[in-house]
Amino acid sequence: MNSIDLLKKLVSFNSVFPNESELAHFLADELKKLGFKVEMQKFHDNRYNVLAQRGSKGKPVLLYGHIDTVPAYGYDLVNRDPFKIEEKDGKLYALGAYDMKSGIAAILKAVEEVKNEIGERALKVMFVSDEEADSTGTYYVTKTDFFKDVDFAIATEISDIHDMNEKTRTISLGRRGRVQYEIKVPGKSFHAARMEHGISAVTEAAKLSIELEKMNSELPKHPKLSHGNQYVRRFFSESVSLSIPDEATLLVDRHLVVPENAESARKHIEDRINQLYAGGMMQEANSKRATIRVKPREVPYLMPYATPEDNKHVKQLSAVIDKTLGAKTQYNYGLSVADENLIAMQGIPVISYGPIGEGEHSNGEWVSKKSYLELIDVLKAFLVA
């Protein structure tokens, strides 16, 4: 099928996480037709990654895309079928059209059309589930040897680029990281009728919440990744009787920049907590202070990365874009996390280059038809360069 019909086909699959199975099997069949050896990696009930390999000459290029989408938020309000493309003024509207089924379709068309041109050059294709949630799919790929010989990776993921400027195209070379912390703040219970004898954990946690957001102005900065930030995303405490609450829990979300990691950022927050106690802004309760830990989860937290601009693959892709599209390459760096973080954590240089679009995670999502077709051309030219 042609490029537009392929994108329409991919959009027609309801692959809202965690329901990616039908699309995963379709993609596996398509890759088999193109001469790939394909593995369907099952990682949870009826959830799959598609891992494909073709060729043996040289170290493999990895082409990556995620097959899940977010739910169809608000499509009933605009009377639009989320699983059917609507075209208007060169824009293709549908759920996942931009994020990122056009990127998946571009990979399929590129490897189809260069099949007889690149001979036995080693290629790997990875289509994964769960990127829009916790990156569980890519995490399970890291538990295999699929990444072990990969030279570099190209993700056709969206790059926060909405500019229709014909003179430039943008490659993403890095992303901030992200980690969550759980802070337990102690109080001292006492009858609420005589609350002056107690210490409210709610009050102490509120003081800490304010200070945590004040810290944003002093968090580490990176010349490309901007600076880190943090916020309190959950605040819980209660007393089941007429008593001062004796514990509160804060869940803190923090974005990291190179060279931070989960432990260095945890220590940074812990030091500020100790300063608050030492300065009398917070009160110890029964000789106890607030404690902080990394919130446990199945998937490792995604650490920040930055691929150097002088990396040979970055330079090659930039040259291909210039020659193929007559457009100058510019670079950007993502403010939030994606599966690319996990790929980079395996020691693999990651380049993200996707189509132009807008409205991801909304009922107005669209991808530029022209940029989607250009993405196919760029990938083809890159693979045969």
C-alpha positions in Angstrom: 0.0 0.0 0.0 1.1 3.6 -0.5 2.5 5.8 2.3 -0.8 7.6 3.0 -2.8 4.4 3.0 -0.3 2.8 5.4 -0.7 5.6 7.8 -4.4 5.4 7.6 -4.2 1.7 8.3 -2.0 2.2 11.4 -4.3 4.9 12.7 -7.3 2.6 12.4 -5.9 0.3 15.1 -7.0 1.2 18.6 -3.7 0.9 20.3 -4.4 3.0 23.4 -2.2 1.5 26.1 -2.4 -1.2 27.3 -4.2 -2.5 24.2 -1.4 -2.6 21.7 -1.6 -6.3 20.8 -3.5 -6.1 17.5 -1.2 -3.4 16.0 1.9 -5.3 17.2 0.9 -8.4 15.3 0.1 -6.4 12.2 3.5 -4.7 12.3 5.3 -8.1 12.9 3.6 -9.5 9.8 4.6 -6.5 7.7 8.2 -6.7 8.8 8.3 -10.4 8.0 7.2 -9.6 4.4 10.2 -7.3 4.2 12.6 -10.0 5.0 13.1 -9.3 8.7 13.5 -12.0 11.3 10.9 -11.0 13.8 10.4 -11.7 17.5 7.2 -10.9 19.3 8.4 -10.2 22.9 5.5 -10.6 25.3 6.1 -8.7 28.6 2.7 -8.5 30.3 -0.7 -10.1 29.6 -1.4 -9.6 25.9 1.2 -6.9 25.6 4.0 -7.1 23.0 7.1 -5.5 21.6 8.1 -6.2 18.0 11.9 -6.8 17.6 13.2 -7.3 14.1 16.5 -7.8 12.4 17.7 -7.9 8.8 21.1 -8.1 7.2 24.5 -8.9 8.7 27.0 -6.4 7.2 28.4 -4.0 9.8 27.0 -2.9 13.2 23.2 -2.5 13.1 21.4 0.8 12.8 18.3 0.7 15.2 15.1 2.3 14.0 12.7 2.9 16.9 9.0 3.7 17.4 6.3 3.2 20.0 3.0 1.8 19.0 0.8 2.8 21.9 -1.2 6.1 22.1 -2.8 8.0 24.9 -6.6 7.7 25.3 -8.8 9.7 22.9 -9.3 12.7 25.0 -12.2 14.9 24.0 -12.8 13.6 20.5 -16.5 13.4 21.2 -16.4 17.2 21.7 -15.2 17.8 18.2 -17.3 15.1 16.5 -14.1 13.4 15.1 -13.4 9.7 14.9 -10.0 9.3 16.6 -9.2 6.2 14.5 -9.9 7.8 11.1 -7.6 10.3 9.4 -9.2 13.6 8.4 -7.2 15.7 6.0 -7.4 19.5 6.0 -5.0 22.1 4.5 -2.1 19.6 4.3 -2.6 18.4 7.9 -3.6 14.8 8.8 -5.8 14.8 11.9 -6.2 11.6 14.1 -5.3 10.1 17.4 -1.6 9.1 17.2 -1.1 10.6 13.7 1.7 12.7 15.1 2.6 10.8 18.3 3.8 8.6 16.7 2.1 6.4 14.0 3.5 8.6 11.2 7.0 7.8 12.6 6.3 4.1 12.5 4.8 4.2 9.0 7.9 6.2 7.9 10.2 3.4 9.2 8.2 0.7 7.4 8.1 2.5 4.1 11.8 3.4 4.3 13.0 -0.2 5.0 10.6 -1.4 2.3 11.9 0.9 -0.4 15.6 0.4 0.4 15.4 -3.4 0.7 17.2 -4.0 -2.6 19.6 -1.0 -2.4 21.5 -1.7 0.9 22.2 -5.3 0.3 23.0 -7.1 3.6 23.5 -4.0 5.7 22.5 -4.8 9.3 19.3 -3.1 10.4 17.2 -3.5 13.6 13.7 -2.3 14.0 12.0 -2.0 17.5 8.3 -1.2 17.9 7.4 -1.1 21.5 4.4 -0.8 23.8 3.9 1.4 26.9 6.0 4.4 26.1 3.0 6.7 27.0 2.9 5.1 30.5 6.1 3.9 32.2 8.3 2.7 29.3 7.8 -0.9 30.4 8.1 -2.3 26.9 11.5 -0.8 26.3 12.6 -1.8 29.8 11.9 -5.4 28.9 14.0 -5.1 25.7 16.9 -4.0 27.9 16.7 -7.4 29.6 17.6 -9.1 26.3 20.7 -8.9 24.1 18.8 -7.0 21.4 20.8 -3.8 22.1 24.2 -5.3 22.5 25.7 -4.7 19.0 23.7 -1.6 18.1 25.9 1.2 16.7 23.4 4.0 17.1 19.6 4.6 17.1 17.2 6.8 15.3 13.9 7.4 16.9 11.2 8.9 14.6 9.5 10.2 17.8 8.0 13.7 17.9 10.5 16.4 18.8 8.2 19.1 20.2 8.6 20.8 16.8 5.6 22.6 15.5 7.3 25.1 13.1 6.4 24.7 9.4 9.5 26.7 8.4 10.7 25.2 5.1 14.2 26.4 5.7 15.1 24.3 8.7 14.5 20.8 10.2 15.2 19.8 13.7 17.0 16.9 15.3 16.6 16.2 19.0 19.9 15.2 20.6 18.9 14.8 24.3 16.3 14.8 27.0 16.1 15.6 30.6 15.7 12.7 33.0 13.0 12.1 35.6 12.7 10.5 39.0 10.1 10.4 41.8 10.8 10.7 45.5 8.6 9.8 48.5 9.1 12.0 51.5 7.7 11.0 54.9 7.2 14.0 57.2 6.6 13.1 60.9 4.3 15.0 63.3 3.4 14.6 67.0 -0.1 13.5 67.7 -2.2 15.2 70.4 -5.9 15.9 71.0 -7.0 18.6 68.6 -8.6 20.5 71.5 -5.1 21.1 72.8 -3.3 21.2 69.5 -0.5 23.5 70.9 0.9 20.3 72.5 1.2 18.5 69.2 3.1 19.1 65.9 0.9 18.8 62.8 2.5 16.7 60.1 0.3 18.5 57.6 1.8 21.9 58.6 5.3 20.6 58.5 4.8 19.0 55.1 3.2 22.2 53.7 6.3 24.2 54.8 8.5 21.6 53.0 6.3 21.7 49.9 6.8 25.4 49.5 10.6 25.1 50.0 10.8 22.3 47.4 9.4 24.5 44.7 11.6 27.5 45.8 14.6 25.2 45.1 13.8 25.3 41.3 15.7 28.5 40.8 18.9 26.9 42.1 18.7 23.5 40.5 21.6 22.4 38.2 21.8 23.9 34.8 23.0 22.3 31.5 24.0 24.3 28.4 21.7 22.2 26.2 19.1 20.6 28.5 18.1 23.8 30.3 17.8 23.2 34.0 16.1 20.8 36.3 12.8 21.3 38.1 10.7 19.7 40.7 7.1 19.8 42.1 4.9 18.1 44.6 2.5 15.9 42.7 0.8 14.3 45.7 0.2 15.4 49.3 -1.5 12.9 51.7 -2.2 13.0 55.4 -5.1 12.3 57.6 -6.2 11.8 61.2 -8.9 9.2 61.8 -9.9 10.8 65.1 -10.0 14.3 66.7 -6.2 14.3 66.8 -3.3 16.1 65.2 -2.0 14.1 62.2 1.3 12.5 63.0 2.5 11.7 59.4 2.2 13.2 56.0 3.5 11.9 52.7 4.8 13.9 49.8 5.4 12.5 46.3 7.9 14.7 44.5 8.6 14.6 40.7 11.9 15.9 39.5 13.4 16.5 36.1 17.2 15.9 36.0 19.9 17.2 33.7 23.4 15.8 33.0 25.3 14.8 35.1 22.6 14.4 37.8 21.2 11.0 38.7 18.6 9.7 41.1 20.9 9.5 44.1 22.6 12.9 43.6 19.2 14.6 43.3 17.9 12.7 46.4 20.9 13.9 48.4 20.3 17.5 47.2 16.7 17.4 48.6 17.8 15.6 51.8 20.4 18.4 52.4 17.7 21.0 52.1 15.4 19.2 54.5 18.2 19.1 57.1 18.8 22.8 56.5 15.2 23.5 57.3 15.4 21.7 60.6 18.7 23.2 61.5 17.3 26.7 60.8 14.2 26.2 62.9 11.8 26.4 59.9 10.6 22.8 60.5 10.1 21.1 63.9 11.4 17.6 64.8 8.7 15.4 66.1 9.7 12.9 68.8 13.3 13.5 67.7 12.4 12.4 64.2 12.9 14.3 60.9 11.5 13.9 57.4 13.0 11.1 55.4 13.3 10.8 51.6 13.7 7.8 49.3 13.4 7.1 45.6 9.8 5.8 45.0 10.1 2.2 44.0 8.8 1.1 40.6 9.3 -1.8 38.2 11.0 0.3 35.5 14.2 2.2 36.3 13.8 5.9 36.3 14.9 7.5 33.0 18.2 9.4 33.3 19.2 12.5 31.2 21.3 12.2 28.2 22.9 14.5 25.5 24.2 13.1 22.2 27.2 15.3 21.1 26.6 17.4 18.0 29.8 16.3 16.5 28.8 12.6 16.7 29.4 11.1 13.2 25.9 9.9 12.9 24.5 13.3 13.9 26.7 14.9 11.2 25.6 12.3 8.6 21.9 12.7 9.2 22.3 16.5 9.1 24.1 16.2 5.8 21.3 13.9 4.4 18.6 16.4 5.5 20.4 19.3 3.9 20.9 17.3 0.6 17.5 15.7 0.5 15.3 18.6 1.6 17.5 21.6 1.0 16.9 22.5 4.6 19.5 23.4 7.3 19.5 21.2 10.4 19.1 22.7 13.8 19.2 20.9 17.2 17.0 20.8 20.2 16.7 19.0 23.5 13.5 17.6 25.1 12.3 18.8 28.4 10.7 15.5 29.4 11.4 11.8 29.2 10.7 9.2 26.5 11.9 5.7 25.6 15.0 7.3 24.1 16.3 7.9 27.6 16.3 4.1 28.2 18.0 3.5 24.9 20.7 6.1 25.7 21.2 4.4 29.2 22.4 1.3 27.3 25.3 3.4 26.0 23.8 3.9 22.5 24.0 7.3 20.8 20.4 8.3 20.1 19.1 10.7 17.4 15.4 11.7 17.3 14.1 12.9 14.1 10.3 13.0 13.4 7.7 14.8 11.4 6.2 18.2 12.0 2.9 18.3 13.9 1.0 19.5 16.9 -1.7 18.7 19.4 -0.3 15.5 20.8 -2.4 14.1 23.7 -5.4 16.3 22.6 -8.4 16.1 20.2 -6.6 18.4 17.8 -3.6 16.2 17.1 -2.3 16.5 13.5 0.8 15.7 11.5 2.0 17.5 8.4 1.4 15.3 5.4 4.4 16.9 3.6 6.8 16.4 6.5 5.6 12.7 6.9 6.5 12.0 3.3 9.8 13.9 3.6 10.7 11.8 6.7 10.4 8.7 4.6 12.8 10.2 2.0 15.3 11.2 4.6 15.3 7.8 6.2 15.8 6.1 2.8 18.7 8.4 1.9 20.3 7.9 5.3 20.1 4.1 5.1 21.8 4.1 1.7 24.4 6.8 2.4 
